[in-house]
Amino acid sequence: MTDAIATTQAFLAEWAKGRDAIRQAVKDYFTPTTTWENVGMSLTTGVDEALAALDGFEANLGMVAMTVDMHSIVALGDKVLTERVDHILTADGSVAASIRIMGIIETSGGKITAWRDYFDTAGLLGGG
């Protein structure tokens, strides 16, 4: 396993642990210039903007955690490509949405420098 894959897996694993762990993971893994893009929906730069986006996910979807079914993961240098299904969980543990995603996470020195996800919006509409 590459360092880039290990960083990606460790970061995403924190999302299953709840709101506080997600927010701490963003603080721990993002840099002041990290870009996070949910293509077609949002683009953030840095920790504060990413945390504000998370606040929006909580307000709009009731998201307090997210589990990931990783179907494929591969690295080329510091770039990690993922094929996965993200399950957005609410406070009572129910699944608010399951979203099929292809994403890329770029890393450097154990930090995430860029994260872009391309996804099937049907999962946000109750389908898929």
A tleap script that builds the chain and sets N, CA, C and O, in Angstrom:
source leaprc.protein.ff14SB
mol = sequence {
  NMET THR ASP ALA ILE ALA THR THR GLN ALA
  PHE LEU ALA GLU TRP ALA LYS GLY ARG ASP
  ALA ILE ARG GLN ALA VAL LYS ASP TYR PHE
  THR PRO THR THR THR TRP GLU ASN VAL GLY
  MET SER LEU THR THR GLY VAL ASP GLU ALA
  LEU ALA ALA LEU ASP GLY PHE GLU ALA ASN
  LEU GLY MET VAL ALA MET THR VAL ASP MET
  HIE SER ILE VAL ALA LEU GLY ASP LYS VAL
  LEU THR GLU ARG VAL ASP HIE ILE LEU THR
  ALA ASP GLY SER VAL ALA ALA SER ILE ARG
  ILE MET GLY ILE ILE GLU THR SER GLY GLY
  LYS ILE THR ALA TRP ARG ASP TYR PHE ASP
  THR ALA GLY LEU LEU GLY GLY CGLY
}
set mol.1.N position { 0.846 -1.182 0.000 }
set mol.1.CA position { 0.000 0.000 0.000 }
set mol.1.C position { 0.889 1.241 0.000 }
set mol.1.O position { 1.893 1.296 0.710 }
set mol.2.N position { 0.512 2.230 -0.798 }
set mol.2.CA position { 1.282 3.468 -0.854 }
set mol.2.C position { 0.898 4.393 0.299 }
set mol.2.O position { -0.150 4.227 0.924 }
set mol.3.N position { 1.764 5.367 0.567 }
set mol.3.CA position { 1.449 6.367 1.586 }
set mol.3.C position { 0.192 7.149 1.214 }
set mol.3.O position { -0.607 7.488 2.087 }
set mol.4.N position { 0.009 7.439 -0.080 }
set mol.4.CA position { -1.163 8.191 -0.525 }
set mol.4.C position { -2.449 7.408 -0.261 }
set mol.4.O position { -3.450 7.981 0.170 }
set mol.5.N position { -2.422 6.103 -0.518 }
set mol.5.CA position { -3.603 5.276 -0.233 }
set mol.5.C position { -3.845 5.211 1.269 }
set mol.5.O position { -4.988 5.321 1.714 }
set mol.6.N position { -2.798 5.035 2.049 }
set mol.6.CA position { -2.950 4.976 3.509 }
set mol.6.C position { -3.559 6.271 4.043 }
set mol.6.O position { -4.440 6.237 4.902 }
set mol.7.N position { -3.091 7.407 3.537 }
set mol.7.CA position { -3.644 8.699 3.952 }
set mol.7.C position { -5.119 8.779 3.598 }
set mol.7.O position { -5.935 9.180 4.427 }
set mol.8.N position { -5.467 8.403 2.378 }
set mol.8.CA position { -6.858 8.450 1.926 }
set mol.8.C position { -7.745 7.550 2.770 }
set mol.8.O position { -8.814 7.971 3.211 }
set mol.9.N position { -7.316 6.323 2.997 }
set mol.9.CA position { -8.128 5.389 3.779 }
set mol.9.C position { -8.288 5.848 5.225 }
set mol.9.O position { -9.374 5.735 5.794 }
set mol.10.N position { -7.227 6.358 5.818 }
set mol.10.CA position { -7.308 6.836 7.199 }
set mol.10.C position { -8.261 8.023 7.302 }
set mol.10.O position { -9.073 8.101 8.225 }
set mol.11.N position { -8.156 8.942 6.351 }
set mol.11.CA position { -9.031 10.117 6.341 }
set mol.11.C position { -10.498 9.699 6.217 }
set mol.11.O position { -11.333 10.134 7.010 }
set mol.12.N position { -10.811 8.874 5.245 }
set mol.12.CA position { -12.210 8.466 5.043 }
set mol.12.C position { -12.736 7.619 6.199 }
set mol.12.O position { -13.927 7.676 6.505 }
set mol.13.N position { -11.883 6.843 6.840 }
set mol.13.CA position { -12.315 6.029 7.984 }
set mol.13.C position { -12.823 6.899 9.132 }
set mol.13.O position { -13.724 6.496 9.868 }
set mol.14.N position { -12.247 8.087 9.283 }
set mol.14.CA position { -12.680 8.986 10.350 }
set mol.14.C position { -14.127 9.439 10.174 }
set mol.14.O position { -14.801 9.755 11.155 }
set mol.15.N position { -14.607 9.472 8.939 }
set mol.15.CA position { -15.954 9.960 8.659 }
set mol.15.C position { -17.032 9.047 9.249 }
set mol.15.O position { -18.157 9.494 9.472 }
set mol.16.N position { -16.707 7.788 9.503 }
set mol.16.CA position { -17.683 6.860 10.090 }
set mol.16.C position { -17.849 7.090 11.589 }
set mol.16.O position { -18.789 6.573 12.194 }
set mol.17.N position { -16.955 7.852 12.185 }
set mol.17.CA position { -16.934 8.017 13.641 }
set mol.17.C position { -17.789 9.173 14.146 }
set mol.17.O position { -17.871 9.399 15.353 }
set mol.18.N position { -18.420 9.899 13.247 }
set mol.18.CA position { -19.325 10.954 13.685 }
set mol.18.C position { -18.821 12.356 13.411 }
set mol.18.O position { -17.697 12.572 12.957 }
set mol.19.N position { -19.707 13.305 13.707 }
set mol.19.CA position { -19.495 14.715 13.380 }
set mol.19.C position { -18.168 15.261 13.887 }
set mol.19.O position { -17.423 15.880 13.129 }
set mol.20.N position { -17.870 15.040 15.147 }
set mol.20.CA position { -16.637 15.598 15.710 }
set mol.20.C position { -15.399 15.001 15.051 }
set mol.20.O position { -14.428 15.714 14.800 }
set mol.21.N position { -15.423 13.708 14.771 }
set mol.21.CA position { -14.289 13.046 14.123 }
set mol.21.C position { -14.108 13.542 12.690 }
set mol.21.O position { -12.979 13.715 12.231 }
set mol.22.N position { -15.205 13.769 11.988 }
set mol.22.CA position { -15.131 14.299 10.625 }
set mol.22.C position { -14.465 15.665 10.639 }
set mol.22.O position { -13.543 15.933 9.869 }
set mol.23.N position { -14.945 16.517 11.521 }
set mol.23.CA position { -14.403 17.876 11.595 }
set mol.23.C position { -12.918 17.846 11.975 }
set mol.23.O position { -12.124 18.621 11.442 }
set mol.24.N position { -12.549 16.961 12.887 }
set mol.24.CA position { -11.140 16.856 13.279 }
set mol.24.C position { -10.302 16.320 12.127 }
set mol.24.O position { -9.171 16.763 11.931 }
set mol.25.N position { -10.837 15.376 11.364 }
set mol.25.CA position { -10.104 14.840 10.212 }
set mol.25.C position { -9.823 15.942 9.194 }
set mol.25.O position { -8.725 16.011 8.641 }
set mol.26.N position { -10.795 16.791 8.950 }
set mol.26.CA position { -10.579 17.908 8.029 }
set mol.26.C position { -9.464 18.804 8.567 }
set mol.26.O position { -8.586 19.221 7.812 }
set mol.27.N position { -9.493 19.098 9.851 }
set mol.27.CA position { -8.450 19.932 10.450 }
set mol.27.C position { -7.077 19.259 10.378 }
set mol.27.O position { -6.066 19.926 10.157 }
set mol.28.N position { -7.044 17.940 10.565 }
set mol.28.CA position { -5.782 17.209 10.584 }
set mol.28.C position { -5.200 16.958 9.188 }
set mol.28.O position { -3.983 16.997 9.008 }
set mol.29.N position { -6.052 16.705 8.217 }
set mol.29.CA position { -5.574 16.282 6.897 }
set mol.29.C position { -5.554 17.390 5.841 }
set mol.29.O position { -4.798 17.296 4.875 }
set mol.30.N position { -6.359 18.425 6.003 }
set mol.30.CA position { -6.380 19.511 5.014 }
set mol.30.C position { -5.309 20.539 5.351 }
set mol.30.O position { -4.887 20.665 6.501 }
set mol.31.N position { -4.880 21.267 4.336 }
set mol.31.CA position { -3.948 22.379 4.507 }
set mol.31.C position { -4.729 23.672 4.297 }
set mol.31.O position { -5.898 23.624 3.912 }
set mol.32.N position { -4.116 24.813 4.538 }
set mol.32.CA position { -4.806 26.083 4.282 }
set mol.32.C position { -5.191 26.291 2.808 }
set mol.32.O position { -6.047 27.119 2.499 }
set mol.33.N position { -4.559 25.539 1.908 }
set mol.33.CA position { -4.861 25.702 0.482 }
set mol.33.C position { -5.526 24.474 -0.147 }
set mol.33.O position { -5.700 24.424 -1.364 }
set mol.34.N position { -5.896 23.489 0.667 }
set mol.34.CA position { -6.559 22.296 0.134 }
set mol.34.C position { -7.857 22.682 -0.549 }
set mol.34.O position { -8.667 23.421 0.011 }
set mol.35.N position { -8.054 22.178 -1.767 }
set mol.35.CA position { -9.334 22.371 -2.445 }
set mol.35.C position { -10.142 21.087 -2.324 }
set mol.35.O position { -9.611 19.984 -2.456 }
set mol.36.N position { -11.440 21.254 -2.070 }
set mol.36.CA position { -12.379 20.127 -1.971 }
set mol.36.C position { -13.550 20.483 -2.866 }
set mol.36.O position { -14.267 21.453 -2.624 }
set mol.37.N position { -13.730 19.680 -3.907 }
set mol.37.CA position { -14.792 19.967 -4.866 }
set mol.37.C position { -15.729 18.784 -5.010 }
set mol.37.O position { -15.311 17.669 -5.319 }
set mol.38.N position { -16.991 19.048 -4.782 }
set mol.38.CA position { -18.063 18.130 -5.144 }
set mol.38.C position { -18.565 18.685 -6.476 }
set mol.38.O position { -19.390 19.597 -6.521 }
set mol.39.N position { -18.043 18.108 -7.555 }
set mol.39.CA position { -18.203 18.676 -8.888 }
set mol.39.C position { -19.676 18.935 -9.192 }
set mol.39.O position { -20.531 18.059 -9.062 }
set mol.40.N position { -19.934 20.178 -9.603 }
set mol.40.CA position { -21.293 20.600 -9.916 }
set mol.40.C position { -22.072 21.112 -8.724 }
set mol.40.O position { -23.187 21.608 -8.880 }
set mol.41.N position { -21.492 20.998 -7.514 }
set mol.41.CA position { -22.211 21.425 -6.317 }
set mol.41.C position { -21.452 22.467 -5.502 }
set mol.41.O position { -21.981 23.540 -5.209 }
set mol.42.N position { -20.214 22.149 -5.138 }
set mol.42.CA position { -19.489 23.060 -4.253 }
set mol.42.C position { -17.987 22.934 -4.468 }
set mol.42.O position { -17.489 21.898 -4.910 }
set mol.43.N position { -17.282 24.007 -4.146 }
set mol.43.CA position { -15.828 24.048 -4.179 }
set mol.43.C position { -15.375 24.854 -2.982 }
set mol.43.O position { -15.790 25.998 -2.797 }
set mol.44.N position { -14.516 24.250 -2.167 }
set mol.44.CA position { -13.982 24.953 -1.004 }
set mol.44.C position { -12.470 25.019 -1.105 }
set mol.44.O position { -11.842 24.212 -1.791 }
set mol.45.N position { -11.895 25.995 -0.411 }
set mol.45.CA position { -10.454 26.103 -0.272 }
set mol.45.C position { -10.141 26.288 1.206 }
set mol.45.O position { -10.654 27.202 1.851 }
set mol.46.N position { -9.295 25.412 1.733 }
set mol.46.CA position { -8.883 25.515 3.123 }
set mol.46.C position { -9.844 24.865 4.102 }
set mol.46.O position { -10.929 24.409 3.743 }
set mol.47.N position { -9.408 24.841 5.337 }
set mol.47.CA position { -10.137 24.157 6.407 }
set mol.47.C position { -11.464 24.842 6.719 }
set mol.47.O position { -12.489 24.166 6.804 }
set mol.48.N position { -11.472 26.150 6.891 }
set mol.48.CA position { -12.692 26.847 7.309 }
set mol.48.C position { -13.817 26.698 6.291 }
set mol.48.O position { -14.968 26.476 6.667 }
set mol.49.N position { -13.495 26.818 5.011 }
set mol.49.CA position { -14.533 26.656 3.987 }
set mol.49.C position { -15.032 25.214 3.951 }
set mol.49.O position { -16.224 24.980 3.750 }
set mol.50.N position { -14.141 24.249 4.142 }
set mol.50.CA position { -14.557 22.843 4.164 }
set mol.50.C position { -15.488 22.578 5.351 }
set mol.50.O position { -16.484 21.867 5.214 }
set mol.51.N position { -15.167 23.145 6.503 }
set mol.51.CA position { -16.034 22.963 7.673 }
set mol.51.C position { -17.402 23.601 7.441 }
set mol.51.O position { -18.420 23.061 7.873 }
set mol.52.N position { -17.430 24.738 6.766 }
set mol.52.CA position { -18.710 25.379 6.446 }
set mol.52.C position { -19.520 24.496 5.493 }
set mol.52.O position { -20.741 24.403 5.626 }
set mol.53.N position { -18.859 23.855 4.545 }
set mol.53.CA position { -19.564 22.936 3.644 }
set mol.53.C position { -20.152 21.759 4.418 }
set mol.53.O position { -21.266 21.316 4.140 }
set mol.54.N position { -19.395 21.261 5.385 }
set mol.54.CA position { -19.911 20.177 6.227 }
set mol.54.C position { -21.142 20.628 7.004 }
set mol.54.O position { -22.093 19.862 7.160 }
set mol.55.N position { -21.128 21.868 7.492 }
set mol.55.CA position { -22.308 22.409 8.170 }
set mol.55.C position { -23.516 22.368 7.240 }
set mol.55.O position { -24.629 22.065 7.672 }
set mol.56.N position { -23.296 22.675 5.963 }
set mol.56.CA position { -24.368 22.626 4.985 }
set mol.56.C position { -24.888 21.219 4.772 }
set mol.56.O position { -26.096 21.020 4.648 }
set mol.57.N position { -23.991 20.233 4.729 }
set mol.57.CA position { -24.430 18.845 4.579 }
set mol.57.C position { -25.264 18.420 5.779 }
set mol.57.O position { -26.249 17.696 5.636 }
set mol.58.N position { -24.869 18.868 6.946 }
set mol.58.CA position { -25.628 18.522 8.152 }
set mol.58.C position { -27.011 19.177 8.111 }
set mol.58.O position { -28.013 18.536 8.427 }
set mol.59.N position { -27.062 20.438 7.727 }
set mol.59.CA position { -28.337 21.153 7.681 }
set mol.59.C position { -29.265 20.598 6.599 }
set mol.59.O position { -30.467 20.461 6.826 }
set mol.60.N position { -28.715 20.278 5.427 }
set mol.60.CA position { -29.548 19.852 4.303 }
set mol.60.C position { -29.875 18.363 4.287 }
set mol.60.O position { -30.959 17.969 3.858 }
set mol.61.N position { -28.943 17.537 4.752 }
set mol.61.CA position { -29.141 16.088 4.693 }
set mol.61.C position { -29.279 15.436 6.070 }
set mol.61.O position { -29.626 14.260 6.177 }
set mol.62.N position { -29.007 16.206 7.112 }
set mol.62.CA position { -28.996 15.621 8.450 }
set mol.62.C position { -27.755 14.774 8.692 }
set mol.62.O position { -27.744 13.936 9.593 }
set mol.63.N position { -26.710 14.984 7.896 }
set mol.63.CA position { -25.500 14.168 7.972 }
set mol.63.C position { -24.750 14.380 9.277 }
set mol.63.O position { -24.411 15.505 9.644 }
set mol.64.N position { -24.498 13.269 9.972 }
set mol.64.CA position { -23.637 13.320 11.153 }
set mol.64.C position { -22.471 12.346 11.018 }
set mol.64.O position { -21.527 12.398 11.806 }
set mol.65.N position { -22.531 11.459 10.029 }
set mol.65.CA position { -21.451 10.511 9.775 }
set mol.65.C position { -21.587 10.002 8.344 }
set mol.65.O position { -22.597 10.227 7.677 }
set mol.66.N position { -20.540 9.309 7.891 }
set mol.66.CA position { -20.565 8.738 6.552 }
set mol.66.C position { -19.733 7.466 6.545 }
set mol.66.O position { -18.577 7.465 6.969 }
set mol.67.N position { -20.325 6.393 6.065 }
set mol.67.CA position { -19.549 5.174 5.862 }
set mol.67.C position { -19.257 5.035 4.371 }
set mol.67.O position { -19.992 5.545 3.526 }
set mol.68.N position { -18.182 4.343 4.075 }
set mol.68.CA position { -17.718 4.223 2.692 }
set mol.68.C position { -17.577 2.747 2.332 }
set mol.68.O position { -16.904 1.987 3.029 }
set mol.69.N position { -18.214 2.358 1.248 }
set mol.69.CA position { -17.956 1.051 0.638 }
set mol.69.C position { -16.975 1.301 -0.497 }
set mol.69.O position { -17.346 1.840 -1.539 }
set mol.70.N position { -15.720 0.909 -0.291 }
set mol.70.CA position { -14.675 1.141 -1.286 }
set mol.70.C position { -14.666 -0.031 -2.261 }
set mol.70.O position { -14.383 -1.166 -1.879 }
set mol.71.N position { -14.976 0.251 -3.510 }
set mol.71.CA position { -14.982 -0.800 -4.530 }
set mol.71.C position { -13.617 -0.919 -5.200 }
set mol.71.O position { -13.156 -2.026 -5.481 }
set mol.72.N position { -12.972 0.214 -5.456 }
set mol.72.CA position { -11.647 0.213 -6.077 }
set mol.72.C position { -10.863 1.406 -5.555 }
set mol.72.O position { -11.405 2.485 -5.318 }
set mol.73.N position { -9.572 1.172 -5.386 }
set mol.73.CA position { -8.683 2.261 -4.991 }
set mol.73.C position { -7.319 1.981 -5.619 }
set mol.73.O position { -6.798 0.869 -5.534 }
set mol.74.N position { -6.753 3.007 -6.250 }
set mol.74.CA position { -5.465 2.857 -6.919 }
set mol.74.C position { -4.725 4.190 -6.824 }
set mol.74.O position { -5.327 5.263 -6.854 }
set mol.75.N position { -3.414 4.089 -6.710 }
set mol.75.CA position { -2.601 5.306 -6.615 }
set mol.75.C position { -1.601 5.355 -7.759 }
set mol.75.O position { -1.084 4.335 -8.214 }
set mol.76.N position { -1.354 6.555 -8.197 }
set mol.76.CA position { -0.261 6.859 -9.113 }
set mol.76.C position { 0.488 8.006 -8.455 }
set mol.76.O position { 0.050 9.155 -8.500 }
set mol.77.N position { 1.608 7.688 -7.852 }
set mol.77.CA position { 2.336 8.698 -7.088 }
set mol.77.C position { 1.502 9.169 -5.915 }
set mol.77.O position { 1.061 8.363 -5.095 }
set mol.78.N position { 1.286 10.474 -5.833 }
set mol.78.CA position { 0.528 11.063 -4.735 }
set mol.78.C position { -0.956 11.237 -5.050 }
set mol.78.O position { -1.681 11.868 -4.282 }
set mol.79.N position { -1.413 10.682 -6.173 }
set mol.79.CA position { -2.827 10.781 -6.562 }
set mol.79.C position { -3.515 9.446 -6.346 }
set mol.79.O position { -3.009 8.400 -6.751 }
set mol.80.N position { -4.676 9.493 -5.702 }
set mol.80.CA position { -5.436 8.288 -5.392 }
set mol.80.C position { -6.806 8.384 -6.056 }
set mol.80.O position { -7.556 9.335 -5.835 }
set mol.81.N position { -7.113 7.385 -6.871 }
set mol.81.CA position { -8.435 7.303 -7.499 }
set mol.81.C position { -9.270 6.302 -6.725 }
set mol.81.O position { -8.804 5.220 -6.368 }
set mol.82.N position { -10.527 6.689 -6.469 }
set mol.82.CA position { -11.427 5.808 -5.735 }
set mol.82.C position { -12.735 5.627 -6.499 }
set mol.82.O position { -13.249 6.558 -7.118 }
set mol.83.N position { -13.255 4.408 -6.438 }
set mol.83.CA position { -14.628 4.113 -6.844 }
set mol.83.C position { -15.295 3.610 -5.579 }
set mol.83.O position { -14.856 2.622 -4.989 }
set mol.84.N position { -16.357 4.287 -5.162 }
set mol.84.CA position { -16.932 3.958 -3.865 }
set mol.84.C position { -18.409 4.336 -3.800 }
set mol.84.O position { -18.933 5.023 -4.677 }
set mol.85.N position { -19.060 3.873 -2.746 }
set mol.85.CA position { -20.402 4.331 -2.403 }
set mol.85.C position { -20.304 4.938 -1.011 }
set mol.85.O position { -19.904 4.273 -0.056 }
set mol.86.N position { -20.676 6.211 -0.910 }
set mol.86.CA position { -20.714 6.897 0.376 }
set mol.86.C position { -22.130 6.839 0.911 }
set mol.86.O position { -23.082 7.192 0.215 }
set mol.87.N position { -22.265 6.392 2.151 }
set mol.87.CA position { -23.569 6.316 2.812 }
set mol.87.C position { -23.634 7.425 3.854 }
set mol.87.O position { -22.906 7.397 4.846 }
set mol.88.N position { -24.501 8.393 3.627 }
set mol.88.CA position { -24.679 9.528 4.530 }
set mol.88.C position { -25.612 9.091 5.658 }
set mol.88.O position { -26.746 8.682 5.410 }
set mol.89.N position { -25.127 9.181 6.893 }
set mol.89.CA position { -25.893 8.722 8.053 }
set mol.89.C position { -26.421 9.898 8.863 }
set mol.89.O position { -25.748 10.916 9.019 }
set mol.90.N position { -27.641 9.739 9.377 }
set mol.90.CA position { -28.260 10.746 10.234 }
set mol.90.C position { -28.020 10.390 11.703 }
set mol.90.O position { -27.424 9.357 12.010 }
set mol.91.N position { -28.486 11.248 12.596 }
set mol.91.CA position { -28.241 11.069 14.027 }
set mol.91.C position { -28.782 9.752 14.564 }
set mol.91.O position { -28.207 9.184 15.492 }
set mol.92.N position { -29.880 9.257 13.994 }
set mol.92.CA position { -30.439 7.989 14.475 }
set mol.92.C position { -29.811 6.772 13.794 }
set mol.92.O position { -30.243 5.641 14.020 }
set mol.93.N position { -28.796 7.001 12.963 }
set mol.93.CA position { -28.091 5.915 12.296 }
set mol.93.C position { -28.692 5.482 10.969 }
set mol.93.O position { -28.175 4.577 10.313 }
set mol.94.N position { -29.783 6.126 10.574 }
set mol.94.CA position { -30.389 5.753 9.298 }
set mol.94.C position { -29.607 6.378 8.137 }
set mol.94.O position { -28.894 7.367 8.306 }
set mol.95.N position { -29.760 5.780 6.973 }
set mol.95.CA position { -29.068 6.249 5.774 }
set mol.95.C position { -29.923 7.303 5.088 }
set mol.95.O position { -31.021 7.008 4.615 }
set mol.96.N position { -29.422 8.523 5.036 }
set mol.96.CA position { -30.130 9.617 4.368 }
set mol.96.C position { -29.935 9.545 2.865 }
set mol.96.O position { -30.820 9.927 2.100 }
set mol.97.N position { -28.777 9.056 2.440 }
set mol.97.CA position { -28.472 8.944 1.013 }
set mol.97.C position { -27.299 7.994 0.831 }
set mol.97.O position { -26.414 7.905 1.682 }
set mol.98.N position { -27.308 7.290 -0.288 }
set mol.98.CA position { -26.171 6.468 -0.713 }
set mol.98.C position { -25.775 6.962 -2.092 }
set mol.98.O position { -26.583 6.963 -3.020 }
set mol.99.N position { -24.523 7.384 -2.217 }
set mol.99.CA position { -24.090 8.079 -3.422 }
set mol.99.C position { -22.919 7.329 -4.055 }
set mol.99.O position { -21.898 7.090 -3.410 }
set mol.100.N position { -23.082 6.964 -5.321 }
set mol.100.CA position { -22.000 6.326 -6.076 }
set mol.100.C position { -21.033 7.409 -6.548 }
set mol.100.O position { -21.437 8.424 -7.115 }
set mol.101.N position { -19.727 7.164 -6.297 }
set mol.101.CA position { -18.736 8.215 -6.514 }
set mol.101.C position { -17.477 7.663 -7.179 }
set mol.101.O position { -17.024 6.557 -6.885 }
set mol.102.N position { -16.939 8.463 -8.075 }
set mol.102.CA position { -15.557 8.312 -8.542 }
set mol.102.C position { -14.854 9.567 -8.046 }
set mol.102.O position { -15.338 10.678 -8.263 }
set mol.103.N position { -13.741 9.401 -7.397 }
set mol.103.CA position { -13.063 10.567 -6.846 }
set mol.103.C position { -11.561 10.473 -6.980 }
set mol.103.O position { -10.999 9.412 -7.251 }
set mol.104.N position { -10.933 11.607 -6.782 }
set mol.104.CA position { -9.475 11.679 -6.754 }
set mol.104.C position { -9.059 12.506 -5.548 }
set mol.104.O position { -9.587 13.590 -5.297 }
set mol.105.N position { -8.110 11.972 -4.818 }
set mol.105.CA position { -7.525 12.685 -3.684 }
set mol.105.C position { -6.035 12.815 -3.972 }
set mol.105.O position { -5.351 11.824 -4.229 }
set mol.106.N position { -5.540 14.048 -3.926 }
set mol.106.CA position { -4.126 14.318 -4.125 }
set mol.106.C position { -3.509 14.593 -2.757 }
set mol.106.O position { -4.067 15.340 -1.953 }
set mol.107.N position { -2.355 13.982 -2.503 }
set mol.107.CA position { -1.726 14.083 -1.189 }
set mol.107.C position { -0.288 14.573 -1.305 }
set mol.107.O position { 0.332 14.526 -2.368 }
set mol.108.N position { 0.209 15.040 -0.184 }
set mol.108.CA position { 1.617 15.408 -0.075 }
set mol.108.C position { 1.992 15.369 1.402 }
set mol.108.O position { 1.407 16.088 2.211 }
set mol.109.N position { 2.957 14.541 1.751 }
set mol.109.CA position { 3.428 14.481 3.131 }
set mol.109.C position { 2.355 14.124 4.142 }
set mol.109.O position { 2.348 14.660 5.250 }
set mol.110.N position { 1.448 13.227 3.778 }
set mol.110.CA position { 0.398 12.804 4.698 }
set mol.110.C position { -0.773 13.764 4.803 }
set mol.110.O position { -1.666 13.562 5.627 }
set mol.111.N position { -0.785 14.797 3.987 }
set mol.111.CA position { -1.877 15.775 3.956 }
set mol.111.C position { -2.617 15.663 2.627 }
set mol.111.O position { -2.057 15.209 1.630 }
set mol.112.N position { -3.866 16.077 2.624 }
set mol.112.CA position { -4.661 16.118 1.407 }
set mol.112.C position { -4.555 17.523 0.830 }
set mol.112.O position { -4.869 18.508 1.498 }
set mol.113.N position { -4.110 17.602 -0.417 }
set mol.113.CA position { -3.950 18.907 -1.058 }
set mol.113.C position { -5.108 19.226 -1.995 }
set mol.113.O position { -5.385 20.393 -2.274 }
set mol.114.N position { -5.786 18.184 -2.482 }
set mol.114.CA position { -6.958 18.383 -3.338 }
set mol.114.C position { -7.831 17.134 -3.259 }
set mol.114.O position { -7.340 16.012 -3.133 }
set mol.115.N position { -9.151 17.367 -3.339 }
set mol.115.CA position { -10.118 16.260 -3.302 }
set mol.115.C position { -11.255 16.645 -4.227 }
set mol.115.O position { -11.936 17.648 -4.014 }
set mol.116.N position { -11.453 15.834 -5.257 }
set mol.116.CA position { -12.555 16.056 -6.189 }
set mol.116.C position { -13.385 14.792 -6.290 }
set mol.116.O position { -12.847 13.702 -6.488 }
set mol.117.N position { -14.687 14.936 -6.155 }
set mol.117.CA position { -15.605 13.812 -6.309 }
set mol.117.C position { -16.572 14.089 -7.444 }
set mol.117.O position { -17.130 15.180 -7.563 }
set mol.118.N position { -16.756 13.076 -8.271 }
set mol.118.CA position { -17.713 13.095 -9.373 }
set mol.118.C position { -18.732 12.023 -9.025 }
set mol.118.O position { -18.365 10.868 -8.809 }
set mol.119.N position { -20.013 12.390 -8.966 }
set mol.119.CA position { -20.969 11.436 -8.416 }
set mol.119.C position { -22.305 11.448 -9.137 }
set mol.119.O position { -22.643 12.364 -9.887 }
set mol.120.N position { -23.036 10.394 -8.873 }
set mol.120.CA position { -24.373 10.195 -9.404 }
set mol.120.C position { -25.340 10.908 -8.451 }
set mol.120.O position { -25.526 10.470 -7.316 }
set mol.121.N position { -25.942 11.985 -8.903 }
set mol.121.CA position { -26.833 12.769 -8.030 }
set mol.121.C position { -28.117 12.035 -7.689 }
set mol.121.O position { -28.852 12.483 -6.809 }
set mol.122.N position { -28.418 10.918 -8.354 }
set mol.122.CA position { -29.616 10.152 -8.016 }
set mol.122.C position { -29.615 9.749 -6.552 }
set mol.122.O position { -30.676 9.659 -5.935 }
set mol.123.N position { -28.430 9.503 -5.985 }
set mol.123.CA position { -28.335 9.145 -4.570 }
set mol.123.C position { -28.828 10.237 -3.647 }
set mol.123.O position { -29.310 9.961 -2.549 }
set mol.124.N position { -28.708 11.474 -4.088 }
set mol.124.CA position { -29.188 12.609 -3.285 }
set mol.124.C position { -30.702 12.783 -3.419 }
set mol.124.O position { -31.334 13.446 -2.598 }
set mol.125.N position { -31.265 12.190 -4.446 }
set mol.125.CA position { -32.697 12.317 -4.699 }
set mol.125.C position { -33.478 11.102 -4.244 }
set mol.125.O position { -34.673 10.981 -4.516 }
set mol.126.N position { -32.789 10.188 -3.538 }
set mol.126.CA position { -33.460 9.007 -3.027 }
set mol.126.C position { -33.383 7.809 -3.968 }
set mol.126.O position { -33.950 6.758 -3.670 }
set mol.127.N position { -32.700 7.945 -5.083 }
set mol.127.CA position { -32.531 6.820 -6.000 }
set mol.127.C position { -31.126 6.300 -5.922 }
set mol.127.O position { -30.362 6.682 -5.035 }
set mol.128.N position { -30.767 5.407 -6.871 }
set mol.128.CA position { -29.390 4.930 -7.005 }
set mol.128.C position { -28.894 4.253 -5.817 }
set mol.128.O position { -27.749 3.803 -5.796 }
savepdb mol mol.pdb
quit
